[in-house]
């Protein structure tokens, strides 16, 4: 846990002020939805009773009014959502470490997403937001939410159907690594496809310029498949101690993580199933559980530097 939010006076003051705004937005949205639902029900009732025109006319009035209410509160909702990220999440970051900051409109560019070499499919639709950056002792790091998708187009007899599929949804974390290296090392989840790919590359040919690498840690090899452009360098990076730390980090994550080591930088992909750092509308900000999940995520990312011992500068890395 980042902190006991109840004891963080500055954060509590921000939350109390924003709670007033949240209640106003929630009340207006609830009222708007009620009027819209009433309008639809009146229209349906008119058809059932045999007065469709009267039902439509009588239903339009509350329907339009409800839509106006939602439209008019939209700007306030956007301002509230931005304030949550800047003031609430921002205050939580500063409480943890003064070097930390969040830029809600920025993220990790699609070019860097592909540069990590953790994903082989180019995204057709890409969204990134909530860039958090800072330093933990000597180590600079940053992370952001990413949602990358590709599309498939199917031509049927009557229509062309476009479907969207996730490449990745979650957080991409990047940090300076504590060793210098020239090649590429990739660590991916050992699902069926990855396991088959590892066998294929080991027995027939290399995976591009990267070859599958078997490591001494049996548990690590059961969890991940590792590729590297230089077998010696990959083992030099993935020391027994680091492999144990990666396994520990993976155990704490909800889904199996992926890592890459490129040009003295480490990337970690954390798959997630929810959008973090979004302001609640129908849940109280004064309930610690409402904010704690976002704060716990921040603390988890910050602790990666310590978890993987990235501040230990050895082998000539300053």
N, C-alpha and C positions, 0 to 999 in steps of 0.2 A: 504494500500500500504506500502510495506517495506520501501521504500524511493523513492525520486525523482531520477531516475537513471541518468538523465541529470546532476544532481548536485553531483553525486558520482564520483569524479575525478579519483580515483584508478580504479573503475569499467570501466569507459569510456576508460581509457588507455588500459586496457586488451581487451575490445571489439574492439577498433580500430585496434589493432595488429592482433586479430583473424579474423577480417573482410577481411583482405588481403588473409589469408589462405582460408576462406570460398569462396571467389570469384574464386580463382584458382580451388578449388575442383568443384564448381558449373559449371564453364566453361568446365572443362574436362569431367564431367559427361554428360553435355548437348551434347558435341561433340560426346562422345561415343554412347549415345542414338540415335543421328541423323544418325551416320554411321550404327548402327544396323538396324534402321528403313529403311534406304536406301537399305541395303542388302536384307531385306525381300521383299521390294517392287520390286526390280530387279528380284528376284526369281519368284514372282507372275506374273510379266509382261512377263517373259519368257514363263511361262505356257500358259498365255492368247494368246500370239502371235504365239504359236506353236513351240517354241524353248526351251523346258524344260531344256535340258542339258546346253545350253548356259546361260539360266537364273540362274540356280543353281551355275554355275562356276563364273559368273560375280557377283552374290549376295554374294558368300562366302567371297570375298576379303574385302568389307566394313564391313561385319558381323564380321569377325575375328578381323579386326582392331579395331572396336568399342568395342569388348569384351576385347581386350588387354588394351585399354585405361581405361576401368572401373576396370580391375584387377590391373593395375599399380597404380591407385589412391586410392586403397582400404586401404593400410596401412596409408596413409596420412589422409584419412577420419576417420579411427579409432582413430588416434592420436588427431585429431581435436575434435572428440566427447568426448574423455576423458578429453582433456584440457578444454572444455566448462564446464564440471561438476566440475572439480577440481579448475579451475581459476575463471570462471564467477560465478557459483553457490557458490563456496567456498568464493569468495570475498563478495558476497551478504550476506552470512551467517555471516561473520566476521563483516560486517558493522552493522548488527542487534545486534549481541552479540558475543564477543570474545570467549565464551565457545563453540560456535557451529562449527561443522565440518561435512564434507560429505565424505563417503567412497563408491565410485561408485560400487565397486565389491562386497560389503557386503550387507546384508539385514537381514530380520527376518526369522530364520530357520523354516522349515516345522513343526518341533516338537513344537515350540512356537506358531505357527499359530493354531495348534490343541489345545494347552494348553489354549488358550483364551476361549475355549468352545463356541465360536460364530458360529462355523461351524461343522455340524454333519457328513459331508462327507470327508473321507480321500482323499487327492489329488493323482491322478495318474501322473500328470505332474505339476511341481512347479517351479516358477521362482521368484526370489526376487533380488532387486538391490537398489542402491542409499540410503544407510543408513545414516540418519542425526541424530546426537546426540548432547546433550548439557544440559545446566541447565538454568532455568529461576528463578532467585533468589534461593530459597531453593529446588526447585523441579527439579529432573533429569527427562529427557524424551528422547525418540528417536522415529523415524518413518522411514518407508521404503515402497517402492512400492512392491506389491505382485500380482502375477497372478497365481491362483490355479485352476486346471481343473481336471475333472474326465472323464473317457472314457466309452462309451457303445459300445459293439460289437454285431452286428446283423448279423445272418447267413441267407443269402438268397439262392435261388436255385442255383445261378451261382457264388456267391462270398461271402466273409466275409467282412462286412463293419464296419469300426471303426470310430466313431464320438466323437469329444471332446466338452465338455460343461463346461462353467464357473461355478466354485464354488464361486469365488470372484476375482474381479479385481479392484485394487485401492490402497489406503494407509492404513497401519496398524499403529496406534499411540499408544505408551505405555508411561505411566508416573507413578511416585510414587504418591500414594494417601495420603491424609492428615488425614486419620483415620486408626486405626488398626482393622482388622476383620479376622475371621477364616473361614467363609463359602464362598459361591459363590453366586453372584448376576448377573443375565443376563438381559439385556434390548435389545429387538429386535424389528424391524419394525412390526407393526400390519397389515400385509397384510392378505389375506384370510386364508392362511395356518397357520400363527401364531395365528390369532384370534381363529381358530378352535382348535388349540393345547391348547390355554389358557383355552377355555371352557371345553375341554376334561379333562385336568389335574385338573381343579377346581371341576368338577362334578363327575369324576370317580376315578382317581388316580393321583399320583404325576408324574411329568416329570423327570424320573430317581429319583434322590434324591432331585430334585428341584421342588418346588410347585409354581403354578401361584399366583401372589400377586396383589391384587387390592389396588391402592394407592388413596390418597385423591384428587390428582390433576386430574380433569376430562379430561383436554386437553392432559395431559401426557398419561393417560390410553387409550385415543382415538388414539394416535400416536404410542404408543409402547405396547408390551406385556412384562411383567416383571416376571422373575422366580427367586426363591431364595431357598437356602438350609436351611435358617433360616429366618422366617418371620420378627422377631423382628430386626435382624441385617440388613436385606435389607431395612427396613424402617429407621433404624438408619443411613444407608449410604445415602439413597435417601431422603434427607431432602427437605422440600418445596422449599428452596432457590436453592438447586442443581437441582431439577427437572425443575425449571424455567430456569436455566442456560443451561441445556441440551436441552430444547426446543428452546432456543435462538440459540444455536450452530447448532442444526439441521436445523433451518430456514436458516442459512447462508450457509449450505452445499447444494450441488446440488441434492444429493439423500439422502434418509433416512439413518441415521447412526445406528450402533449397538454398544453396550457397554457391557463390563464385568468387574467385580470387584473381583479379586482373589488375596489372600495373600498380601494385602496392595498395590496392583498394579491395575491400571485402563488401560483397552485396549479400543480403539475406532476404528471401521472399517468404512472407508469412501469409498464407491463405486465410481469409476471414469470411464470415458469412453475414456481416452487418456493417453498416456505415457508421464509423466512429465520429466523435466530435460534433454531433448534430444536436441542436437544442431541442429539448422535449417541449411539447405544447400541452399535452394532457396529463403530464406527471409533474408533481411539484419539484421545483428546484431545491427546496429546503429539505427534501428527503435525501439523506446522504447517499443512498444507493443509486439515485438518479445520476449523480456526477461521478461516483466512485469507479464505475466501470471504465469511463474514459481516462480518469486519473491513473488507474491501475495499468492501463495500456501504455501511458506515457512512462510510468516508472519501469515497466517491463523493458521498453526500448532503451531507456537510459542505462539500465543495469546490464545490458548486453556487453558494454565496454568492460565492465568489471567481470562479468561471467566468463568472457573469453580472454580475459587478461590482456587486453589490447594496449594497456598503458606500459607494459613491460617492454622497454626499448632494447632489443638485443640484435645481434648480427648486423651491426652497423646502421640500423635505422634510427634516425634522430627524431 
